[in-house]
Amino acid sequence: MDAARLGQPAQVSSNLVSLTENHQVYPNGLADIGSSVGYQPYLEQSATVAVAVDEALAQDYDGIISFAPAWPSNWDASGTVYVQHNDKVDVQVENGQLVTAAIQAGSSGTLKVKNPWPGQQVQVVTGDGHARQVAAPTTADVLSVPVQAGGSYLVEQVSAPTTALPFAPVTGTAPTADKHLGGKVQIGLDPAGPTATAVVGTVLGSTNTSYGVTQADYPGTDESAQTTAATVAGLSARTTTGTAPENDLYFRIDPTIAATSSYNAAITVSYYDSGTGTVALQYDNGYGDAYHTAGMITVTGSDTWKTATFNVSGAYFGGLENAGADFRLEAEQPITVHSVGVSVTGPAVPPGTQFPPGPVISTPKNNQSATLDTPIAGTAEPDATVTVKESSGTLCTATASASGAWSCAPAGGLTAGKQSVTATATDPTGLTSPASAPVSFIASDLPPGTAVVGSVVGPTNYSYGMSEDETPSNGFDGPTTASDLAGLSARTSTDSNIYFNIDDTVAHAGYYSATWTVEYYDAGSGSFQVQYDNGSSDPYESASPSIQLTNTDTWKTATVSATDAYFGGQEHSAADFRLRWGSGQITLHSVTVKISGAGVANVTDFPPPVAITAPAAGSDVTTSPTVTGTSEPDATVTVNAGTATVCTATASDSGSWSCTPSAPLADGSYSLTATAADAIANPVTSPPVQVTVQG
């Protein structure tokens, strides 16, 4: 309002929007001072907005009528504002421009009117259709306008008279859709969504567990709804207490699930059959019928847990019962209840099952190994019956504790091999949850191990615990061509893929963590992946991260990893993994894989050993002996005598190498070793060879 009187249209706009967004929480336009439903009504918000809008559209608090003095330029308006002396001001703004400025006089006299178009010539004419001039054209800031009570007057630009504009009757239709401001505030209700079904419920006890339904006590004098918690015949429960003629148990459905519409529902109750009498289920069926009876059960004193289902039609569920409840169990004797489940169907109900919730399997861990005697354990709805299943059928069952913990093991233990298990929970009402997220693991009593294997490819491939695989198979897409490129042997894919097999004696059909190091030729752009058999029906899972190509035309290395490798030979030609670039060809020199997991052989097959084959140990040599040996193909070999370098060589594609000292050796005894290194593996050193140099 202050911004309007100060002539600040931008501030008027931002303040009105902010005030409305922060406080108008009801779809009928009413506000709450706490900015949330039900805190405290805030009538001042509506009043402030109304006054501010009027003041922005027309003012005369200072005795001078002003048209649209603070109206935001991006708002359109057509309205009438009452001012002093029973006068009324009609204002029309379109596209940021004042179009109509009119006065309806409530008394006779002379009015002071601010020029709506500063610096422009304006005049005032009668609005009775004759356009008789009552104030001559002027550019003055304030006009004096003689008026008669009951007369109407137009303030208009001489260059664009209002009387030249067309007239049209005001027409319109009632709105049929709600309006939103900023996605947070609305006038009217959103259209009802499609009909759907949700299953919700609650478990009662010392601490109630709610899944879309909440039990509520109610301290009434005629209809007692106070409860106490206890464990009854093995189940947690709450029992009504008190001396009132009625013992009632109230329940609320989460209003985000169902509220104030027309719903069909099946309400199932797990109750303790103690004593005699009847129990009725009464639900909110709308105003004037908040305790509509859906049905009754007769308790027979069997002292056992029983269930009963009540079918409800056209329920309102507007919280019209005591304690803001949507339904209640009503009896003249105490009622003991363990759980209540509600399957509710209606417009805008969010579909899904909240009750019972699906269990969580916490042991074994996903993608890990477990011994054969490992129990399957987790959490579920308190007191629910948990059933654990595998593809072959039910493995075991358990009853969750009052805290929800459960554990079970199949008779005779787990079957060795890959397992994928799920669990469901069944509440005493008979409702069953969706299945849990599956947990996959390897059951094995084999000890854990770590292996390092590798392969060097080229015109002749060399395998160290794993091999490149081009075994023909139906639809095989992994042929390669061999070459020597930039000093290294290589193979290039001709159909996007290069496949590899890991020896089954090293690792096979388990759950393993794996780390690949790849030496590849960086040609082209894009990325390629290591895709491994993960034991699924689509055994081409990509290790992380992808390997980027940057077109440097050099040899490079990259390392990727995975935690759920299966290596069961389920890819083409019974391969365990492949390198894939769907957009081009991959050129490769070598790959090494470090594998860890249950049953993995503790071997280091890669890099292969390096050996000095000549001179022989114990021999006499000249001061410039030729040293020869074998190693990983294309490795860089350094021959040392102690800490001194004797000579270096690059192994051939077959792994043979030789070198001669660059300077003669002095006479004496030497312990020669050879160390081979490549770009992807740790260096490996040969056993020492003792020689004597004699010049």
N, C-alpha and C positions, 0 to 999 in steps of 0.2 A: 504494500500500500504506500509506504514511504517512497519506494522507487517510482511509483506511478506519479505521485505529486511532484517528485523531483525531475520528471520527464526523462526517465531512464528505461526505454523500452526493452533493451537487452537484459537488464537486471530484472524487470518485471517477468520476462519469459523464463529465465533460469530459476527465479525464486518460486514462481507458480508451479513449474515442473517438479522442482525439488520437494516442495511442500506436499504436493500430491503423491509423488512416488514414495515418500517416507512415511506417510500416515494414512492414505486412503487404502485400507486393507480389505474393505468389504465390497463385494460386487454390486451393491445397491448404491454406492457412492459415499457411504459414511466412513468416518475415519476413526483411528484409535491413537491416543497420545503415546502409547507404548510401541507403536509401529508393528503390532502383532495382534492377531484376533483374540479378543476376550480380555485385554488388559484394562483399558478404561476408555469409554467413548470420548471423542474429541470433536465436539460440535464447533469449536472455534475454527477448526481447519476449513470447514465448509463456508463459514461466515467470512473468514479472511479471504478465501479465494473469490467469493462472490463480490465483495467490496473492491478487491484489487482489480478484478476484471472491469467493474463499472468505472472505477477511477481512471483506468487506462483508456477506456472508450470515451468518456466525457466527464468534465469537472466544472464546478462553479463555487468551490469552497471559498474562493477569494472574491466572490461577487462577479467574476468574469467567466462566461461560458466558453470552454475550450473543447474543440472536437478532436478526438483521438490523440490526446497529448502525449501518450506513452504507449501506444499500441505497437506491438512487435511487427516489424516489416514483413515477416514471413507468415503472418496469421491473417486470415480473412475473417470478417465479422459483419453481421447485420443485426443491430439491436437498438433498443430504446432504454434510456437511462433517465430516471426521475431526478430532478434537481430542485433548487429552492423555489418557493412561491407556487407550488403545484405545476411548475413547468416540466415539460418532457423534451428530451433531446433524442432525435433519431440519427443514427450514424451507420454508414455503410462503407466498409473498407474491402477492396479487392486488389490482389496482387501487390500489396504494399502501398496502394494509393487510396486516399480518401475520395470516395465517389459521391456520397450523399451526406449533406449536413443540413438537418432540418430542426425546427423548433416548433413544439406545440405549446402555445401559451396557456397557462392556467390562471393568469391574472393580467390586468392591463397595466401598462407603464412602458418604461424604456429599459431595454436590456443591454448590458455590455457584453459584446461578443468578440473573442479573439479571432483575428484573421486566420482561417485554417490554412491558407496558402501564403505564407509570409512574402511580402514584396510584390505579390500579384494583385491585379485589380479584381476586387470582389464587389458584389452587390447583393442586396437582400430583396426578394420578391415574395409575394403571397403564394401560398401553396394551394389555393382554392381552384386552380385551373386557369385563372386569368393572368397570373404572373405579374400582378401590379407591383411596381417598384416602391418599396418603403424605405430603402437606404440606398443613396446614390453610389455609383461606382467610386471606389477609393482603394488606395494601397496602404491605408493606415493600419497600424498593428492592432488597434482595438476599434470596433465599430459600435455606434449607438443605434439601436434598432427599436423603433416604437412598435409596440404590439398591443393587440386587444385580446382579452380573455376569450378562449375558444377558437382563436385564429391559428393558422399554420403558416410557417415561413420557411423559405429556402435560402440558405447562404450558398452562393454559387460564384464560380469564376466567370468574369465577363467573357473570356475567350472560350469557355467551355461550359455554357449554362446547363444546369441540371434539368431545366425544363425541356432541353432538347433530347434528353435520354428517353428511351422507351419505358413504358410502365407495364408491369405484368403482375398478376395476382400471386400471392405467396401460396405455394402448394407443397405437398410432400406426403410421405407415407411413414408410418411408424417403423422404427428400425426392427430388423429381424435378426440381427447378429450383434454380438457383444463387441465393445470397443476396448482396445488395449493401449496403454501408454508405456512405452519403453519395455514391454514384455513383462512388467511387474505388476502394474495396476490395470484394473479393468472395470468397466461398467457393464453389467449383465453377465449371464452365465455362458460358458463355452458350450457348444453343442455336445450332447451325450455321445460318448464314444461307442464303438461296437460292443455287442454283448460278448462277455467272456467269463471264465470261471477261475476263481482263486480258491485254494485250500489253505486255511489258516487255523490257528489253534493256540492252546496254552497248556502247560503242565503246572499243577499246583503243588505246593510244598512249603518248607520253611522260607525258601526264596522261589517265588513263582518264575517260570520261564515262559516268556511270551513270544509267539510267532504270529503276530497280526491280531491276536485276541488278548485282552487284559481282564483279569478278575478284579472286581472292585468291592470293597467293604462299604457298608452304608449304615450310619448310626441312627436309624429310625426308631421311633418308640412303638409303632404299631407293626412295622414290618422289619424285623431285625435282620441285618445282613452282616453281622460281625462273624469272623471266622478265626479258627486257630489251626496251626499246622501240626501234623504228626505223620509218622510212618505207620500205615495200616496194612497188615497182611502183606508186607513186603513192598508196598508202593507208597511213595510220598503222596500227601493229600492235604486238603483243608476241609474242616468241618464247621458248619454253622453253629453258633452258640447264642445263648440269651434266653430270656423268659417270655419274649413276645409271643403272641398267638401264632405268628408266622415266622418261618425260618427260610430266608431267601438268599440266593447266591447270584450276584449280578455279574454280567460280562459286557465288555465293550469291544466292538470291532473297530480296528484302526480305520479312521475316516478316509485315509488314502486308498483303502480297499473297497469300502462300501459306505455310503452315507446319503440319506435324503433322496432316495429314488425308489424304484420298485424292483425287489430282488426275490429270487427263489433260492432257497438254501436247504441243505441237509445238515442238521446239527447232531453230532454224535457225542454222547457223554459216557465216560468211564466212571461208574459210581459204585460205592460199597453198599451191598444189599443187607442192611442192618435194620432191625426193628420192623414195624408195620406201618402202613399208611400209603399215601400216594404222593407223587412228585409231578408237578406240571411244568412244562416249558412254556413261558409266555414271552412274546416278542413284540417289539415296537412296530405297530402296523400303521403309524401315522397319528396325527392329532385326533384326540378323542378316542383312540383305540391303542393306547401305548402298552397294554398288557393283554394282547390277543393270545389266546391259548392255542398252541399247536398240537398238543396231545399230553397224555399222562402215562406214567408208569406206576406200577404197584410194587412196593417193596415187600418182600416175603420173609425177611429174617433168616436168609440162608447163610449169612456172614461170609459171603464170597464177593469177589469183584465181578461186576456185570457191565454190559454196554447197552445203550438204547439210542435209537436214531429217531429224530423228529424232522419231518418234512415241512418246510415253511414256504408259503406262496405269497408274493406281493408285499414282502416286508419293506418297511420304510427305513429302518435302521438310522434314525435321526437322533439317537441319544435322548429320547423323551422319557425313559424310565428313571427311577431313582438312581442317583450317582452318575447320571448321564449315560446310563447303560442302554444297550440295544436288545438284550434279552436276559432272562433270568430263569433260574429253577426255583419254584415256589412250593413250599410244603409246610405242614404244621408240626413236623418233627425234624430233628437235626438231619442235615444232608452231608454226606462225605463224598467228595469228588477228587479224582486223580487228574483227569485231563478232559479237555473239550476240543473237538475238531469241527470246523465249519467249512463246508463246501458251498460257496456263494456264487451265484450267477446273476449277472445284470449288466446294464450299460456302464461303460467306462471302468469296469473292474479290471485291474491289471492281471493278466493271466499268469498262472504258475502255481506251484506248490511250495508254500512256506512251512507247512506242517503235515507230517513230521519233516524236519529238515533232513537233507541227505547227510549221512555220517561223513566223518573225515578219517581216512586211514593215515596214521602217523608212523606206523612201523609195519613192514619195512619201508625204507625210503625209496622214492621213485628213482629208477635208473641206477640202483645200487645192488650189491649182492647181499644175500642173507643165508645163514646156515639152515640146514633142513629142519632143525628144531626151533626155529624162530617163530614166536607167536605173531599173529596178525592183531594189531591193536589200534585204537583210536578213540574218538569221541563221537557222541550221538545225543539225541534227545534223552533226558533222564528216564530210566526205567524201560526204555524201548528194547525190543528184541531185534538184535542185529544179525543179519544173514550175510555171510561173505561168500561170494561166488567167483568161480573161474570158468573158463569156456567149457570145461568138462562137467560143470555142475556146482553144487553147493560144497564148499570146503569145510565150513564150520559155522556155528552160531554162538551168540553170547547175549547176555542181558546187561544193558548199561546200568551203571550205578546211579545213585541219586545225583551225583555230580556229572554224569554223562560218560564216564570212562568205561571202556569195554576191552576185552581181549579174548581171543580164542585161537586154537591150533587144531589143524586136521588130525584125525586119528592116524598114528604112524608117521606124522610129520609131513613136511612139504615134499613134493615130488621134485627130484633134481631136474634142473633145466629152467628155461624161461617161463615166468609166470606173469599174468596180468589179471589183477583181482579188483573187484568192486564190492561195495557193501550197501545194503538198504536197511532202513530202520522201520519197524512196525510198532506203532503206538498201541497201548491196550484198547483204544477205541476200534482197532482194526485197520486204521488208515496206515498206508505204507508210503514211505518217502521215495523220491527219485533216487536213482543210484548215485553213489559217490563218484568223484573223479577217479578214473582208473589209476592204479599204481602198478608199474611194471618193474620186475626185479629178476635176478637170477638166483635160484635156490641151489646152493652148492656147499659141500663141506670141504672143497679143495682149498688149499692155502692161497693167499694172494701172492702175486708175483709181478715182475716188470721185465719186459723184453724190449730190445731195440733191434729192429730189422730194417732192411733197405734193399734197393735195387738200383743198378746203374744200367742204362739202356743205350743202345746204339746198334751198329751192324751186328755185333754180338752182345746179347744181354747177359748181365751177371746178377745172380740172385743170392741174397744173403738173408734167408728167412722169409722172403717174399719175392714174387716174380710178376713181371708184366705179362698180361694174359690176352692172347688173341685167338683163343679156342673158338672155332666157328659155332654159332648157335643161331636159332631162328630169329631173324631181325637184328643180328649183331651189328653194332654201330661203333666198333672200336678198332678198326684196322689202322696201322701206322706205316710210315716209311722211315728207313734208317739213313743217317748221314753223319758227317763230321762237320760241325759248325763252330766257327770262331774258336778252334782249338779243343773242342770237347765233342765226344760221341753224343749222338742225339737220336731221338725218335719224334716224328711229327704226326699228329693225328690227321687222318684224312676225312673223318666223319665226326668231328667235334669231341671225341672221347678217347681217353687212354685208360684201360682197365688194369687192376692189379689184384693178385691173390696173396693172402697171408697164409703161411704154412699152418695147417690145422694142428700140428704138434706145438705150435707157439700159442695160438689163441683161436678159438672157434666157438661160435654160438653162445656167447656170454654177454655180460654187460661190462663194457670196458671204457676207461678214459683213454683217449688217444691224442697224440700230438704229431702232426705231419710237418716235415720240413722239405720243401720242394725247390730244386734248382731248375729254373726255366729260362728260356730265351725271351727277353722283353721286346716283342714286336707287336705292333698294332695298338689299339686302344680298347677300353672296356674292362671287363673283369672275367675271371674264370673261378671255378669252385672245385674244392675237393668234396665229392659226394659219396657218402659211406652207407653201408647196409646197417640200418638201425633196428632190424628185426620186424619192421612193419610190413604191411601189404604193398607199400610204395617205398622200397628200400634205397632211396636216393636222397637222404638227408644231407644238407649242406653244412660242412664244418664252418666255423667262424674264425676270422672274417673271410670275405671274398678276397681274391688276389687281384690287385689292380695292374693293368698293363698301361705303360706310359710311353711306349714306342722309342725306347733309347737304343735299341739294337745292341744290347749287351746281355750277358748272363747275370741273372739275379736270383736271390733266394727269398722265400717267404715261409712263415710258420702259421699254421692254423690248428684248431683243436676242437674236440667234442668230448662229451661226458657220457654218451649213451650209445656207443658203437656196439654192434652185435657181432659183426664179422661171421655171418652164417652162410656166406656164399649165395646170397639171394639176388645179386645183380646178374646182368648178362654173363653167360659162360661161367656161372658159379663164382663170379668175382666178389671181392669184399669191399672194394672202393674204386672210384674212378676220378680222373681229372676231366672236367667238362667245361668247354667254352662253346655255348650254343651259337655264337656269332662268328666263329672262325676256327683256326687251327692252333693247337698248343704244341710247342716244341719243348722237349724235356730232356734233361741229362740224368738226373737222379732224384730219388725220393727215399726218405727215411721215416719210419714210424716208431714212436715210443708208446708202448701199450702197457697199461696197468689194470689189474683186476684179478678176481678169484680164478685160480686154475691157470693163470698165465705162466709159461715157462720162464724161469729166471735166466735169460740168455742175453748176450750182446753179440748178435750176428753181424752188426754193422756199426762202424766200418770194419772190414775184414782185417785180419792181422797183416802186418808188414814183416818181411823177412829179408835178411841178407843171405844170398846164396853163394856169393864169392866176394872176397877170398874165404877159404874155409877157416873155421876156428882153429887156432894154434899154428897157422902157417906163417912162413916168412914171406914178406912182400917187398917190392921195390919202393923207392921214395915217391913214385907216382902210380899207385895201384889203381886198377879199374875195379870199382865196387859195383856189383850187380845184385838184383833182388826182385821181389814181387810185392805188389800192394793193390789197393783199390785202383781200378782203371782211372787214368787221367789225374790221379792225385799228385800233389807236389811233395817230393821226397827230399828230406834233408838228412845227410849222413854226418854224424858228430863223433868226435873223439873227446869224451868228457863234455866240457862246455864249449869246445871249439868246433866250428863248422869245418868239415873236410871238403864236402862238395854237395851240390844239389842237382835234382833231376825231375823231370815230369814223366810219370808213368805213361805207358802207351795205352791204347784202347783195350789191350789184353791184360794190362796190369804189370808188365815187365818194365824195368828201368835199369839204368846204369849211369855212373858218373865218375869223373877222375878229378883229383885235387887240382885246384888252379895254381898251386905252388907246391914244390916238392916238400914231402914230410921229412922231418928230422929223424935220425935213427932212434930206435927205442921201441918200447912196448905200447900198444894202443888198444883201447876197448872201444870198438866201433858199434854204434847203434844207428838205426834208420827210423826217422819219424815221418809218417805220411799224413797229410792234411788235405781236406777238401773244403768246399764252401758250406757243407751242410752238417758235418759230423765233427765230433771232437777228435783231435789228433791222436794217433795210435803209434806206439813205439815198439820196435822189434826187440827181441832178446839181444844181449851184447855178444859180439864176436871178438875174441882176443887175437891180435896179430902182432908180429914183430917186423919193424921196418929196418932193412939193412941196405945201406947205400953202396 
